[in-house]
Amino acid sequence: MAESRRRFLQSAALTIGAVGTLGAASQQASGGQGAAGAPPQAGRGQAPPPAAPTPASALQVPKVRFGGVEISRLVVGCNPFYGYAHYNAILAVVMREYYTPERVCDVLHQCSRFGINACCYVDRERPRQDLDRFLAQGGRMHLVVQTLPGDPAPLYAARKPLAMYHHGEHTDRAFQDGRMAAVKEWCKQARGLGCMVGVGTHKPEVIAFVEEQGWDVDFFAGCVYNRTRTLDEWKKVLNGELLEMPSEIYLQSDPPRMYQVMRQTRKTCFAFKIMAAGRIGDSGADDAFTQAFASIKPTDGIFLGMFPRMKDEVRENAERVCRILRSA
């Protein structure tokens, strides 16, 4: 009994020490905020001081050449930062409440420490503020921007991103409505600005179409689940049935179809929603990551959102990517 109690106390001491180390690292990365993400003490409206430099982790996510730079094969996504849960309204609210500006910056800094040096960014008001805050703290990220239809020039002038791509849902609507000429024109405008240009989509047939037409683009961003089918298309694949929330149905047979077209194009591809927007749990995470990296080209990468409310997802994902790519 005494021996069991002694082991318990030793284990508890180790656990407390580990938590204390993690909390200190979190404070350092976020400019002094606590482990729970509370902002540093400052007057209302006063900007926090730049975060102290933090040493890089020995664990570094492998890089791939993309344009004139090397970016990590794991690119941090922005959907959880702003409550784009693609699950239900409750999770969307939880994400928005959790992700204060301080926590967004904290995650970006932690990504940097693990060699994740690229972010899939969306140009809206709140993300602009968070990005400015991160940069003011000394943060650096290559931006791969998903853009809405319209003139791409103001965005490029403001951010000088490494790459921009036409937002997937808008691409898919254009494809369904026979308006792909407008998407092609947007790509021409973006090309004229001097950055890398891509097309986002949830449909393998869109990538096949753009390739067949020989568009002047550098890359594709492809959701591995085709969640933008029309109601008639859903009824066809579901044998006449229709599930609730048809825009958020995730079929296990979809990823192989997207991965196939990604392998067939010589252009760089970024696969996203490889975890089915959180529907794949911890027990299936290794399989989902392994399938993704085994199915895409060595020059390709993945976009992945992080939501570390319950665990250290940044470290966990970095470790998983390193382990899978090393074994491959």
C-alpha positions in Angstrom: 0.0 0.0 0.0 2.8 2.4 0.9 4.6 1.5 -2.3 1.5 2.2 -4.4 1.1 5.6 -2.7 4.7 6.4 -3.3 4.3 5.6 -7.0 1.2 7.7 -7.2 2.9 10.7 -5.7 5.9 10.4 -8.0 3.5 10.2 -11.0 1.6 13.2 -9.8 4.8 15.2 -9.4 5.9 14.4 -12.9 2.5 15.4 -14.3 2.6 18.7 -12.4 6.1 19.4 -13.7 5.0 18.7 -17.3 2.0 20.9 -17.1 4.1 23.7 -15.6 6.6 23.4 -18.5 3.8 23.5 -21.1 2.2 26.5 -19.4 5.5 28.4 -19.4 6.0 27.6 -23.0 2.5 28.8 -23.8 3.1 32.1 -21.9 6.3 32.7 -23.7 4.7 32.1 -27.2 1.7 34.3 -26.6 3.5 37.3 -25.1 2.8 36.5 -21.5 -0.7 35.0 -21.6 -1.6 32.1 -19.3 -2.2 28.6 -20.3 -5.9 29.3 -20.4 -5.3 32.0 -23.0 -6.0 35.0 -20.9 -4.5 38.2 -22.4 -1.6 39.9 -20.7 -2.4 42.7 -18.2 -2.6 45.9 -20.2 -4.9 48.9 -20.5 -8.0 48.6 -22.7 -7.1 48.9 -26.3 -3.4 48.8 -25.5 -1.4 46.4 -27.8 0.5 43.7 -26.0 4.3 43.7 -26.2 5.9 41.6 -28.9 6.3 38.0 -27.8 9.8 37.0 -26.6 11.7 34.8 -29.2 11.2 31.1 -28.5 13.6 28.4 -29.6 12.6 26.2 -32.4 11.6 22.6 -31.5 14.0 19.8 -32.6 10.9 18.4 -34.2 10.4 20.0 -37.6 7.7 19.2 -40.2 9.3 18.4 -43.5 9.3 21.0 -46.2 8.5 21.0 -50.0 9.5 23.5 -52.7 6.5 25.7 -53.6 7.4 28.5 -56.0 10.5 30.2 -54.9 10.4 29.1 -51.2 10.2 26.0 -49.1 7.0 25.5 -47.1 5.9 22.8 -44.6 3.9 19.9 -46.0 1.5 20.6 -43.2 -0.1 24.0 -43.6 -2.2 25.4 -40.8 -5.8 26.0 -41.8 -7.9 28.9 -40.5 -11.4 27.4 -40.3 -11.4 26.6 -36.5 -10.0 30.1 -35.7 -13.2 31.7 -36.9 -15.9 29.1 -36.2 -16.2 27.5 -39.6 -16.8 24.2 -38.0 -18.5 22.3 -40.9 -20.1 20.2 -38.2 -23.0 22.0 -36.5 -23.9 25.5 -35.1 -23.0 24.5 -31.5 -19.4 23.6 -32.4 -19.1 26.7 -34.5 -20.0 28.9 -31.4 -17.6 26.9 -29.2 -14.8 27.5 -31.7 -15.5 31.2 -31.9 -15.6 31.6 -28.1 -12.4 29.7 -27.6 -10.3 31.4 -30.3 -9.6 34.8 -28.9 -7.0 36.9 -30.9 -4.5 35.8 -28.2 -5.2 32.1 -28.8 -5.0 32.5 -32.6 -1.6 34.0 -32.3 -0.5 31.4 -29.7 -1.3 28.6 -32.1 0.5 30.3 -35.0 3.6 30.8 -32.9 3.5 27.2 -31.8 3.1 26.1 -35.4 6.2 28.1 -36.2 8.2 26.3 -33.5 7.5 23.0 -35.2 8.5 24.2 -38.6 4.9 24.8 -39.9 5.7 28.0 -41.8 2.6 28.4 -44.0 -1.0 29.3 -43.3 -4.2 29.0 -45.3 -5.5 32.5 -44.7 -8.8 34.1 -45.5 -9.0 37.8 -46.0 -11.8 39.0 -43.7 -11.9 41.7 -41.0 -11.1 39.5 -37.9 -8.4 37.4 -39.7 -6.7 40.7 -40.8 -6.6 41.9 -37.2 -5.2 38.6 -36.0 -2.6 38.5 -38.7 -1.4 42.0 -37.9 -1.1 41.1 -34.3 0.9 38.0 -35.1 3.3 39.9 -37.3 3.7 42.6 -34.7 4.8 39.9 -32.3 7.5 38.9 -34.6 5.6 36.0 -36.2 6.3 34.9 -39.8 4.1 32.8 -42.1 3.9 32.3 -45.8 0.3 33.0 -46.8 -1.7 30.8 -49.1 -4.9 32.8 -49.4 -8.4 31.6 -50.3 -10.1 34.4 -52.0 -13.7 35.3 -52.8 -14.7 36.3 -56.4 -13.8 39.9 -57.2 -10.7 41.9 -57.9 -7.7 40.2 -56.3 -5.5 43.3 -56.6 -6.3 45.1 -53.3 -5.6 41.9 -51.3 -2.3 41.3 -53.1 -1.3 44.9 -52.5 -2.1 44.7 -48.8 -0.6 41.3 -48.0 1.8 40.3 -50.8 0.8 36.6 -50.3 2.9 33.8 -51.6 -0.2 32.4 -53.3 -3.9 33.0 -53.9 -6.6 30.6 -54.9 -10.2 30.9 -56.0 -12.4 29.8 -53.0 -13.6 26.2 -53.4 -17.3 26.7 -52.8 -17.5 29.6 -55.2 -15.6 27.6 -57.8 -18.0 24.7 -57.4 -21.1 26.9 -57.8 -19.5 28.3 -61.0 -18.9 24.8 -62.3 -22.4 23.7 -61.6 -23.8 26.8 -63.2 -21.6 26.7 -66.3 -19.7 29.9 -65.3 -16.1 28.6 -65.2 -15.1 31.4 -67.6 -15.4 33.8 -64.7 -13.1 31.7 -62.6 -10.6 31.5 -65.4 -10.7 35.3 -65.7 -10.0 35.7 -62.0 -7.0 33.4 -62.4 -5.7 35.6 -65.2 -6.1 38.7 -63.0 -4.3 37.1 -60.1 -1.5 35.9 -62.4 -0.9 39.4 -63.6 -0.1 40.5 -60.0 2.9 38.3 -59.7 1.9 35.6 -57.2 1.2 31.9 -57.5 -2.3 31.2 -58.6 -4.6 28.2 -57.8 -8.1 26.9 -57.9 -9.9 25.5 -54.9 -12.7 22.9 -55.2 -14.4 20.0 -53.5 -15.0 18.2 -56.8 -12.4 16.0 -58.5 -14.1 16.8 -61.8 -13.2 20.5 -61.5 -9.5 19.7 -61.3 -9.9 17.4 -64.3 -11.7 20.1 -66.2 -9.1 22.8 -65.5 -6.3 20.4 -66.5 -8.1 19.4 -69.7 -8.6 23.1 -70.6 -4.9 23.9 -69.9 -5.4 26.8 -67.5 -2.4 28.8 -66.4 -2.5 27.9 -62.7 0.2 26.7 -60.4 -1.7 24.6 -57.9 -5.0 23.1 -56.7 -6.6 23.1 -53.2 -8.9 20.1 -53.0 -11.3 19.0 -50.3 -11.1 15.2 -50.2 -14.8 15.0 -49.4 -17.2 16.2 -52.1 -19.6 18.2 -49.9 -20.9 20.5 -52.6 -23.1 18.1 -54.6 -26.5 19.3 -55.7 -29.6 17.8 -54.0 -30.1 15.6 -57.1 -26.5 14.4 -57.0 -26.9 13.5 -53.3 -30.1 11.6 -54.0 -28.3 9.7 -56.7 -25.3 8.6 -54.6 -27.6 7.9 -51.6 -30.1 5.8 -53.6 -32.9 8.3 -53.3 -32.4 9.1 -49.7 -31.4 12.5 -48.4 -29.7 13.1 -45.1 -30.0 16.1 -42.9 -27.5 18.9 -43.6 -26.8 17.8 -47.2 -23.9 20.3 -47.4 -22.1 18.5 -44.6 -22.3 14.8 -45.7 -19.0 13.0 -45.7 -18.8 9.8 -47.7 -15.9 7.4 -47.0 -15.7 6.6 -50.8 -14.9 10.3 -51.7 -11.2 10.7 -50.7 -9.8 8.1 -53.1 -11.5 10.0 -56.0 -9.9 13.3 -55.1 -6.6 11.7 -54.4 -6.6 10.1 -57.8 -6.9 13.4 -59.7 -4.3 15.0 -57.4 -1.8 12.3 -58.4 -2.6 12.7 -62.1 -1.8 16.4 -62.3 1.8 17.5 -62.2 0.8 20.7 -60.4 1.2 21.1 -56.6 -2.0 20.0 -54.7 -3.1 20.7 -51.2 -5.6 18.2 -49.7 -7.9 19.5 -47.0 -10.5 18.2 -44.6 -8.6 14.9 -44.5 -10.1 14.4 -41.0 -13.7 15.0 -42.4 -14.0 18.2 -40.4 -13.5 16.4 -37.1 -15.7 13.4 -37.8 -12.7 11.2 -37.7 -11.6 10.7 -34.1 -8.3 9.9 -32.5 -8.5 6.2 -33.3 -8.7 7.0 -37.1 -6.2 9.9 -37.2 -3.2 7.9 -38.1 -5.0 6.1 -40.9 -6.4 9.4 -42.3 -2.9 11.1 -42.3 -1.3 8.0 -43.7 -3.8 7.7 -46.5 -3.4 11.3 -47.4 0.4 11.3 -47.6 0.4 7.9 -49.4 -2.1 9.2 -51.9 -0.7 12.6 -52.8 2.5 13.4 -54.6 5.8 14.1 -52.8 5.4 17.7 -53.9 2.0 18.1 -52.4 0.8 19.1 -48.9 -2.2 19.3 -46.7 -4.2 22.1 -45.1 -5.2 21.2 -41.5 -7.2 23.3 -39.0 -6.2 23.0 -35.3 -8.5 23.2 -32.2 -6.3 22.5 -29.2 -9.0 23.0 -26.6 -8.7 19.5 -25.2 -5.1 18.5 -26.1 -2.0 19.9 -27.7 -3.1 19.3 -31.3 -0.2 21.3 -32.8 2.5 19.1 -31.3 0.4 15.9 -31.9 -0.1 16.7 -35.6 3.5 17.7 -36.1 4.7 14.5 -34.5 2.3 12.4 -36.6 3.3 14.0 -39.9 7.0 13.6 -39.1 6.5 9.9 -38.1 4.4 9.1 -41.1 6.7 10.8 -43.6 9.8 9.3 -42.0 8.4 5.8 -42.2 7.3 6.4 -45.8 
